[in-house]
Amino acid sequence: MAIRYLKTSKPIAERDEDDSKVRQIVEDTLADIAKRGDAAIRELSVKFDNYNPESYRLSEADIEALIAEVSPRDMEDIKFAQKQVRNFAEAQRATMTDVEVETMPGVILGHKTIPVQSVGCYVPAGKFPMVASAHMSVLTASVAGVPRIVAATPPFQGKPNPAVIAAMHLGGAHEIYVLGGMQGIGAMALGTETIEPVHMLVGPGNAFVAEAKRQLFGRVGIDLFAGPTETMVIADETVDAEICATDLLGQAEHGYNSPAVLLTNSEKLANDTLSEIDRILKILPTTETASVSWRDYGEVIVCDTYEEMLQVADDIASEHVQVMTDRDDWFLEHMTCYGALFLGPRTNVANGDKVIGTNHTLPTKKAGRYTGGLWVGKYLKTHSYQKVTTDEAAAKIGAYCSRLCMLEGFVGHAEQANVRVRRYGGQNVPYGEAAE
């Protein structure tokens, strides 16, 4: 097997060292929020965002005033994007049905899908106002039927971003707080004197937001462990270097540590793309971010065969995978580890990020090996129930249950079954013995 790296990224050990520094800061901050509540939240907001309003929760009047600042064109675009996200989320929701089945005469088993009762949706806005993240988290929670949807977002240039607030409101948020970073996550998950805690946290964010969610998991549910944005372009000579370079740098601009990988079976396309990236970085307005990300986290990998490309792609398990080859559907059929696929040169990751309708909160750091991304089903809990409706079934199941409990040494468990055998089957089973 001949897999060649024309460009490699920052070593894993250095990435892990960065993560450990974040971990300690978040642990100390969350402990302070849990102890001091609103006072800690206000100190953090002033420290990180220089934002100190009378109340962090927006009133209806505040929301209306901010929405009035959004231009008609922007509002129409937001509504178009939300319609696409809603359409797909409603189609997904329709696939999740309650089940009830009689597995044997007199034994009825079932499950119900019940929405999480409260969710906190984090929408980044400190560096870039992530309007689309409101669609992805707030709106999908609304489609799922979550009865209390809380949304938090940092101030943008000193005030709430009108477009973000509009998207939250149109998406169905019941409470909107202008709180960013660890303080926003901590306030929603831990609660304060003025903020009721939620049952679940969702939404992307920076390294501190992601680490806060990781540490809070268990106390609250989370959508997934989300690290920096990742993108992979799988390409052959059916496309050119310009489109490959554009798709790589289009995601590298997210942050200073956003991995971007070109995976190809064409050494010519690989070299041409490296040259094209150098050209684009000279004119890209976000080059300050994208160039650092590409320098430290960019990779170019050349394989001999499509099978090798598939193997490497599944091993990396990238968040976004842009496939532009002469066999895109072959990759769709065979790939097993990724966040989302973008098939063919007519589509792109930005479509998924902003408007096309699929969700952009996706697994990173190889989490695509065991989970998909945020979707309407993440807000739904599947709860089972059972019902025995006949004496005959109670006695029959009870006898099997009794013997299986005694096999494990659980006498008390067996007696739960035995008392049913005695009452509904007419058998006298002495305490501590298995029903025959």
C-alpha positions as CSV (number, residue, x, y, z in Angstrom):
1,M,0.0,0.0,0.0
2,A,1.4,3.3,-1.0
3,I,-0.1,6.2,1.0
4,R,2.0,9.3,0.7
5,Y,1.7,12.5,2.8
6,L,2.7,15.6,0.8
7,K,1.8,17.7,3.8
8,T,1.3,16.7,7.5
9,S,-0.3,18.5,10.4
10,K,0.7,19.4,13.9
11,P,1.6,16.2,16.0
12,I,-1.2,14.7,18.2
13,A,0.9,15.2,21.3
14,E,0.9,19.0,20.8
15,R,-2.8,19.0,20.3
16,D,-3.3,17.0,23.5
17,E,-1.2,19.5,25.5
18,D,-3.4,22.3,24.3
19,D,-6.5,20.4,25.4
20,S,-5.2,19.8,28.9
21,K,-4.8,23.5,29.5
22,V,-8.4,24.2,28.5
23,R,-9.6,21.3,30.7
24,Q,-8.3,22.9,34.0
25,I,-9.6,26.4,33.2
26,V,-13.1,25.0,32.5
27,E,-13.2,22.8,35.6
28,D,-12.3,25.8,37.8
29,T,-14.8,28.1,36.1
30,L,-17.7,25.6,36.3
31,A,-17.0,25.1,40.0
32,D,-17.2,28.8,40.5
33,I,-20.5,29.1,38.6
34,A,-22.0,26.3,40.7
35,K,-20.9,28.0,43.9
36,R,-21.7,31.7,43.2
37,G,-24.3,31.6,40.5
38,D,-25.3,35.0,39.0
39,A,-22.4,36.8,40.6
40,A,-19.9,34.5,38.8
41,I,-21.8,34.7,35.5
42,R,-21.7,38.5,35.6
43,E,-17.9,38.6,36.4
44,L,-17.2,36.2,33.5
45,S,-19.4,38.2,31.1
46,V,-17.6,41.4,32.0
47,K,-14.1,39.7,31.9
48,F,-14.5,37.9,28.5
49,D,-17.1,40.0,26.7
50,N,-17.0,43.4,28.4
51,Y,-20.8,43.1,28.6
52,N,-22.7,44.1,31.8
53,P,-26.5,44.6,31.1
54,E,-29.1,44.9,33.8
55,S,-30.5,41.5,32.7
56,Y,-28.9,38.9,30.5
57,R,-32.3,37.6,29.5
58,L,-33.8,39.6,26.6
59,S,-37.4,40.8,27.1
60,E,-40.0,40.5,24.4
61,A,-39.5,44.3,23.7
62,D,-35.8,43.7,23.4
63,I,-36.3,40.9,20.9
64,E,-38.8,42.9,18.8
65,A,-36.4,45.9,18.7
66,L,-33.5,43.7,17.6
67,I,-35.5,41.9,14.9
68,A,-36.6,45.3,13.6
69,E,-32.9,46.0,12.8
70,V,-32.7,43.0,10.4
71,S,-33.1,44.0,6.8
72,P,-36.0,42.5,4.8
73,R,-33.5,40.6,2.5
74,D,-31.7,39.1,5.5
75,M,-35.0,38.2,7.2
76,E,-36.2,36.5,4.0
77,D,-32.9,34.5,3.8
78,I,-33.2,33.4,7.4
79,K,-36.8,32.3,6.8
80,F,-35.8,30.4,3.7
81,A,-33.0,28.5,5.5
82,Q,-35.3,27.7,8.4
83,K,-37.9,26.3,6.1
84,Q,-35.3,23.9,4.6
85,V,-34.2,22.8,8.0
86,R,-37.7,22.4,9.3
87,N,-38.8,20.4,6.2
88,F,-36.0,17.9,6.7
89,A,-36.4,17.8,10.5
90,E,-40.1,17.1,10.2
91,A,-39.4,14.3,7.7
92,Q,-36.9,12.8,10.2
93,R,-39.4,13.1,13.1
94,A,-42.0,11.3,11.1
95,T,-39.7,8.2,11.0
96,M,-39.7,7.9,14.8
97,T,-42.9,6.3,15.8
98,D,-44.2,4.8,19.0
99,V,-44.3,0.9,19.1
100,E,-46.7,-1.5,20.8
101,V,-46.6,-5.2,20.1
102,E,-48.1,-8.3,21.6
103,T,-45.0,-10.6,21.7
104,M,-47.0,-13.6,23.1
105,P,-50.6,-13.9,24.1
106,G,-51.2,-11.6,27.1
107,V,-47.8,-9.9,27.0
108,I,-47.7,-6.3,25.5
109,L,-44.4,-4.5,25.1
110,G,-44.0,-1.0,23.7
111,H,-42.0,2.2,23.6
112,K,-42.9,5.9,23.6
113,T,-40.8,8.7,22.2
114,I,-40.9,11.6,24.7
115,P,-39.2,14.9,24.1
116,V,-36.5,16.1,26.5
117,Q,-38.3,18.6,28.7
118,S,-35.8,21.4,28.5
119,V,-32.8,22.1,26.3
120,G,-30.1,24.8,26.3
121,C,-29.1,25.8,22.8
122,Y,-25.7,27.6,22.5
123,V,-25.2,29.7,19.4
124,P,-21.7,31.1,18.8
125,A,-21.4,34.8,17.9
126,G,-18.2,36.1,19.5
127,K,-16.0,36.0,16.3
128,F,-18.6,35.2,13.7
129,P,-22.3,35.5,14.4
130,M,-23.4,32.0,13.7
131,V,-27.0,32.6,12.6
132,A,-27.3,29.1,11.1
133,S,-26.6,27.5,14.5
134,A,-29.9,28.8,15.7
135,H,-31.7,26.9,13.0
136,M,-29.8,23.8,13.7
137,S,-30.4,23.7,17.5
138,V,-33.4,25.8,18.4
139,L,-35.6,24.9,15.4
140,T,-34.9,21.2,15.5
141,A,-35.7,21.2,19.3
142,S,-39.0,22.9,18.4
143,V,-39.8,20.3,15.8
144,A,-39.1,17.6,18.4
145,G,-41.7,19.2,20.7
146,V,-39.3,20.3,23.5
147,P,-41.5,22.3,25.9
148,R,-38.8,24.7,27.1
149,I,-36.1,25.9,24.7
150,V,-33.4,28.2,26.2
151,A,-31.0,29.9,23.8
152,A,-27.7,31.6,24.7
153,T,-25.4,33.6,22.5
154,P,-22.5,36.0,23.3
155,P,-22.7,39.7,22.4
156,F,-21.2,40.6,19.0
157,Q,-19.3,43.8,18.9
158,G,-20.8,44.9,22.2
159,K,-24.5,44.0,21.7
160,P,-26.8,41.1,20.8
161,N,-26.5,40.3,17.1
162,P,-29.9,41.1,15.6
163,A,-29.8,38.3,13.0
164,V,-28.9,35.7,15.6
165,I,-31.7,36.8,17.9
166,A,-34.1,36.8,15.0
167,A,-33.2,33.3,14.1
168,M,-33.5,32.1,17.7
169,H,-36.9,33.8,18.0
170,L,-38.2,32.5,14.7
171,G,-36.9,29.0,15.5
172,G,-39.0,28.8,18.6
173,A,-36.8,29.8,21.6
174,H,-38.8,30.4,24.8
175,E,-36.0,32.2,26.6
176,I,-33.0,34.1,25.1
177,Y,-29.9,35.1,27.1
178,V,-27.0,37.1,25.9
179,L,-24.3,35.0,27.5
180,G,-21.3,33.5,25.8
181,G,-18.6,30.9,26.4
182,M,-18.3,29.0,29.6
183,Q,-20.7,31.4,31.4
184,G,-23.5,30.7,28.9
185,I,-23.0,26.9,29.0
186,G,-22.6,26.9,32.8
187,A,-25.6,29.1,33.4
188,M,-27.9,26.9,31.3
189,A,-26.6,23.6,32.7
190,L,-26.0,24.4,36.4
191,G,-28.6,27.1,36.8
192,T,-28.4,30.3,38.9
193,E,-30.7,32.3,41.1
194,T,-32.4,33.7,38.0
195,I,-31.9,30.9,35.4
196,E,-33.6,27.5,35.7
197,P,-31.2,24.7,34.7
198,V,-32.0,22.7,31.6
199,H,-31.9,18.9,31.0
200,M,-29.7,19.0,27.9
201,L,-27.1,21.1,26.1
202,V,-26.7,21.4,22.4
203,G,-24.8,23.5,19.9
204,P,-21.2,24.1,18.7
205,G,-18.6,26.4,20.2
206,N,-14.9,27.1,20.9
207,A,-12.6,24.8,22.8
208,F,-13.9,26.1,26.1
209,V,-17.5,25.5,25.2
210,A,-16.8,22.0,24.0
211,E,-14.9,21.2,27.1
212,A,-17.6,22.6,29.4
213,K,-20.1,20.4,27.7
214,R,-17.8,17.4,28.1
215,Q,-17.4,18.0,31.8
216,L,-21.1,18.6,32.3
217,F,-22.2,15.4,30.5
218,G,-24.0,13.2,33.0
219,R,-25.4,16.1,34.9
220,V,-27.1,17.1,31.7
221,G,-27.4,15.4,28.3
222,I,-25.4,16.8,25.4
223,D,-25.7,16.4,21.6
224,L,-22.1,15.2,21.1
225,F,-18.5,16.0,21.9
226,A,-17.7,18.7,19.4
227,G,-14.2,19.9,18.7
228,P,-12.9,22.3,16.0
229,T,-14.4,22.2,12.6
230,E,-12.9,19.5,10.4
231,T,-13.1,19.1,6.6
232,M,-11.9,16.5,4.2
233,V,-12.0,16.6,0.4
234,I,-11.9,13.3,-1.4
235,A,-11.1,14.1,-5.0
236,D,-9.8,12.6,-8.2
237,E,-9.0,14.1,-11.6
238,T,-12.7,14.7,-12.4
239,V,-12.3,18.1,-10.5
240,D,-9.7,20.8,-10.5
241,A,-7.4,22.4,-7.9
242,E,-9.4,25.6,-7.6
243,I,-12.5,23.8,-6.3
244,C,-10.5,21.6,-4.0
245,A,-8.5,24.5,-2.5
246,T,-11.7,26.6,-2.1
247,D,-13.5,23.8,-0.3
248,L,-10.5,23.2,2.1
249,L,-10.0,26.9,2.9
250,G,-13.7,27.6,3.2
251,Q,-13.7,25.5,6.4
252,A,-10.1,26.4,7.6
253,E,-11.3,29.9,8.2
254,H,-13.4,28.7,11.1
255,G,-10.5,28.9,13.6
256,Y,-6.8,28.5,14.1
257,N,-7.1,24.7,14.7
258,S,-9.5,23.5,12.1
259,P,-8.1,20.4,10.3
260,A,-8.5,20.3,6.5
261,V,-7.4,17.3,4.6
262,L,-7.1,16.6,0.8
263,L,-7.3,12.9,0.0
264,T,-6.7,12.1,-3.6
265,N,-5.3,9.4,-6.0
266,S,-3.8,12.1,-8.2
267,E,-0.4,13.5,-7.3
268,K,-0.9,16.2,-10.0
269,L,-4.2,17.3,-8.3
270,A,-2.5,17.3,-4.9
271,N,0.4,19.5,-6.0
272,D,-1.9,21.8,-8.0
273,T,-4.1,22.2,-5.0
274,L,-1.1,23.1,-2.8
275,S,-0.2,25.8,-5.2
276,E,-3.8,27.0,-5.5
277,I,-4.1,27.2,-1.7
278,D,-1.0,29.5,-1.6
279,R,-2.6,31.7,-4.2
280,I,-6.0,32.0,-2.5
281,L,-4.5,32.6,1.0
282,K,-2.9,35.8,-0.5
283,I,-6.4,37.3,-1.3
284,L,-8.7,35.6,1.2
285,P,-10.1,38.2,3.7
286,T,-10.0,35.6,6.5
287,T,-6.5,34.5,5.7
288,E,-5.2,35.4,9.2
289,T,-7.2,32.5,10.5
290,A,-7.2,30.2,7.5
291,S,-3.5,30.4,6.9
292,V,-2.6,29.4,10.5
293,S,-5.1,26.5,10.4
294,W,-3.8,25.3,7.1
295,R,-0.2,25.6,8.2
296,D,-0.7,23.7,11.5
297,Y,-3.6,21.3,10.7
298,G,-3.7,20.9,6.9
299,E,-2.8,17.6,5.3
300,V,-2.5,16.3,1.7
301,I,-2.6,12.6,1.3
302,V,-2.1,10.7,-2.0
303,C,-3.2,7.1,-2.4
304,D,-2.9,4.7,-5.3
305,T,-6.5,3.3,-5.3
306,Y,-10.0,4.3,-4.3
307,E,-10.0,1.4,-1.8
308,E,-7.0,3.0,0.0
309,M,-8.8,6.4,-0.1
310,L,-11.8,4.8,1.6
311,Q,-9.7,3.2,4.3
312,V,-7.9,6.4,5.1
313,A,-11.1,8.4,5.1
314,D,-12.8,6.0,7.5
315,D,-9.8,6.1,9.8
316,I,-9.7,9.9,9.9
317,A,-13.5,10.0,10.3
318,S,-13.7,13.7,9.4
319,E,-16.7,15.9,10.4
320,H,-17.3,17.1,6.8
321,V,-16.4,15.0,3.8
322,Q,-16.7,16.5,0.4
323,V,-16.6,13.8,-2.2
324,M,-15.9,14.7,-5.8
325,T,-14.9,11.7,-7.8
326,D,-16.2,9.5,-10.7
327,R,-17.8,7.2,-8.1
328,D,-19.4,9.4,-5.4
329,D,-22.3,7.0,-4.7
330,W,-19.7,4.2,-4.1
331,F,-18.3,6.3,-1.3
332,L,-21.8,6.9,0.0
333,E,-22.4,3.1,0.0
334,H,-19.1,2.1,1.6
335,M,-18.1,4.9,4.0
336,T,-18.9,4.2,7.6
337,C,-17.2,6.8,9.8
338,Y,-17.9,10.5,9.2
339,G,-20.1,13.4,10.2
340,A,-21.8,14.3,7.0
341,L,-21.2,13.6,3.3
342,F,-21.4,16.2,0.5
343,L,-21.6,14.4,-2.8
344,G,-20.5,15.8,-6.1
345,P,-19.0,19.2,-7.1
346,R,-22.4,20.9,-7.3
347,T,-22.8,20.7,-3.5
348,N,-20.4,21.9,-0.8
349,V,-20.0,22.0,3.0
350,A,-21.2,25.6,3.2
351,N,-24.6,24.4,1.9
352,G,-24.9,22.1,4.8
353,D,-23.5,24.7,7.2
354,K,-26.1,27.4,6.3
355,V,-29.1,26.5,4.3
356,I,-29.7,23.2,2.5
357,G,-31.5,21.6,5.5
358,T,-29.3,19.0,7.0
359,N,-27.8,19.8,10.5
360,H,-24.4,21.3,10.8
361,T,-23.7,20.2,14.4
362,L,-21.6,17.2,13.6
363,P,-19.1,14.8,15.3
364,T,-15.4,15.7,15.3
365,K,-12.2,14.1,16.7
366,K,-13.2,10.7,15.3
367,A,-16.5,10.6,17.1
368,G,-18.1,9.8,13.7
369,R,-17.0,6.2,14.5
370,Y,-19.8,6.0,17.1
371,T,-22.3,8.8,16.6
372,G,-23.9,10.9,14.0
373,G,-24.6,14.6,14.4
374,L,-27.4,16.6,16.0
375,W,-30.8,15.9,14.6
376,V,-34.4,16.0,15.7
377,G,-34.0,12.5,17.2
378,K,-31.4,13.7,19.7
379,Y,-34.1,15.5,21.6
380,L,-36.3,12.4,21.8
381,K,-36.0,9.8,24.5
382,T,-37.2,6.3,23.8
383,H,-38.9,4.9,26.9
384,S,-40.1,1.3,27.0
385,Y,-43.1,-0.2,28.9
386,Q,-44.6,-3.6,29.5
387,K,-48.1,-4.9,30.3
388,V,-49.3,-8.4,31.2
389,T,-53.0,-8.7,30.6
390,T,-53.9,-12.4,31.3
391,D,-53.4,-14.8,34.2
392,E,-51.9,-17.4,31.9
393,A,-49.2,-15.0,30.7
394,A,-48.4,-13.8,34.2
395,A,-47.9,-17.4,35.4
396,K,-45.9,-18.5,32.3
397,I,-43.5,-15.5,32.2
398,G,-43.3,-15.7,36.0
399,A,-42.1,-19.3,36.0
400,Y,-39.3,-18.5,33.4
401,C,-38.4,-15.4,35.3
402,S,-38.2,-17.2,38.6
403,R,-35.8,-19.8,37.3
404,L,-33.6,-17.3,35.6
405,C,-33.4,-15.2,38.7
406,M,-32.3,-18.2,40.8
407,L,-29.7,-19.1,38.1
408,E,-28.1,-15.7,39.1
409,G,-28.7,-16.1,42.8
410,F,-31.2,-13.3,43.1
411,V,-33.8,-14.8,45.5
412,G,-35.7,-11.6,46.0
413,H,-36.0,-11.1,42.3
414,A,-37.3,-14.7,42.0
415,E,-39.9,-14.0,44.6
416,Q,-41.3,-11.1,42.6
417,A,-42.0,-13.7,39.9
418,N,-43.2,-16.4,42.3
419,V,-45.9,-14.3,43.9
420,R,-47.4,-13.9,40.5
421,V,-47.2,-17.6,39.8
422,R,-49.0,-18.3,43.1
423,R,-51.7,-15.7,42.5
424,Y,-52.3,-16.1,38.8
425,G,-51.3,-19.6,38.1
426,G,-52.5,-21.4,41.2
427,Q,-49.1,-22.9,42.0
428,N,-47.8,-22.9,45.5
429,V,-44.2,-21.9,45.2
430,P,-42.4,-21.7,48.6
431,Y,-40.4,-18.5,49.2
432,G,-36.9,-18.8,47.9
433,E,-37.5,-21.7,45.4
434,A,-37.8,-21.4,41.7
435,A,-41.2,-21.9,40.1
436,E,-41.3,-25.1,38.0
